[in-house]
Amino acid sequence: MVVFTLASGTPSERLVIRQALRDFALVSGRVVVARKNGPRSRRIVISDEAFGPADHDSVGYHLKGKRSDLIALRPGLPPSTLYTVFIHELGHYLGLEHRAEGIMAPRPETRSWGRLTRSLRRRVTTELTQLLLASAIKRLE
């Protein structure tokens, strides 16, 4: 099990992150959780303070250090956008690079779908899981 610290964000933003992690676990079998008091070495931050002036059009990023990982997300995103951007950045944490299309495209879909539907969540997390499996298979070949 991988544990992230999720200490910032509104209650509704934290709920979206936790739902994305539950959905990912359902389709991948890999458990990743977010807790308020998790390790300092893996953090999820939802704050404008995580973005510098050069990041004005960025909605999220993953930063890997020697001993730490950070997933930074812009606050105030619509729930469906926050969900897809978080899953995209989780893909980077798990070792995936950008692709020409799909959830690992450099610019994930940012339009709002309104309520997060179960089928949308399943499609997004299933796509990420398939990419992870394909990546793992390539490493074994």
Disulfide bonds with the S-S distance in Angstrom:
none
